[in-house]
Amino acid sequence: MRVIEKYNDSLHNPYWKFQLGPESYEVKDTPRRVQAIKDRLAADPRFAREKAGAWPEHWLTRLHPYHDYIRNTAASLREGEEFFPDLFPGEGARLPRHVDRPLQGGLWCTDAVTPIAPRTYEVAKASADTALTGADHLAAGRESAVYALCRPSGHHAGPRVFGGYCYFNNAATAAEFLSAGGRVAILDLDYHHGNGTQEFFQERKNVFTASIHGDPAVEYPYFWGYADETGVGQAEGTNRNEPLPRGTDIAGYLAAIERILEAIAAFDPRYLIVAAGFDTHADDPIGGFALQTGDYAKIARRLAALDCPTLICQEGGYNLDILGDAVHTFLSAFL
């Protein structure tokens, strides 16, 4: 399997500590996450590593209205600085004349835990480039399955705002690229709902979106991800959400997989994109499911049975002790 890697991963090393209700979370989206995966895959000759290409900016600007804001804000910061939005105007607020200034970050971001640092734009663009490079392999028929080792994640970045540690939506950008060649299905397996991905395509009938995630009644992102969100207008029926309770084990998870795969098969896509988060593992610090490392093989085998050209984009997963093995188990079974 082809593994697409970023060309500048070490430049992004944010740290978040935040409070959600009675629980406090500390998350380090460190380059060590990627290194743990690389180290595990390097020991297996079935995985061929390749650096991502640098793609034109228009692949991001056409989807992300905050592209220039992230780029310009990052360029305005000194080394070592981080900017966190801290004011979020409600509906009816007047749009300032100069929307690229850091003080207006709340116009474009959903939260105060997604910082912009001097190299944020460069690194987030490279993450999207990684997905685009993998998508290009599929579109050209060079590979039937590609793994894009994206970081930062992307699935919370949408067509209006970014957030949730995500700056540009890697899976959505790849789907936009691939949709020129036929219908695309996106299946999000991160513990948290892919709200940005859903919003990108909720009115597009040529892209099917689905997500299996913790119930947003009690889990981030709270405001999106409910089962009654099925698409809008002409795209009614092209979104499927499977919110599951805390403690869900592989039996409950596979049941949700089967329901979604039935819908994907009926949609009959030309390409499949899997937004693969491994914060669904029982030992992940911010997840809530009870999946074990070996369970990822069962999930991957069911997805591979679709026999559809597949791009696998890395999303979450924050336990460095199990992350490499979980990714390797999933990819090996997909092979």
Buried (B, 14 or more C-beta within 10 A) or exposed (E): BBBBBBEBBEBBBBEBEEEEEEEEBEBBBBBBBBBBBBEBBEEEEEBEEBBBEEBEEEBBEEBBBBBBBBBBBBEBBEEEEEBBBEEBEEEEEEEEEEBBBBEBBBBBBBBBBBBBBBBBBBBBBBBBBBBBBBBBBBBEEEBBBBBBBBBBBBBBBBBBBBBBBBBBBBBBBBBBBBBEBEBBBBBBBBBBBBBBBBBBBBBBBBBBBBBBBBBBEEBBBBEBBEEEBBBBEEBEEBBBBBBBEEEBBBEBBBEBBEEBBEBBEEBEBBBBBBBBBBBBBBBBEBBBBBBBBEBBBBBBEBBBEBEBBBBBBBBBBBBBEBBBBBBBBBBBBBE
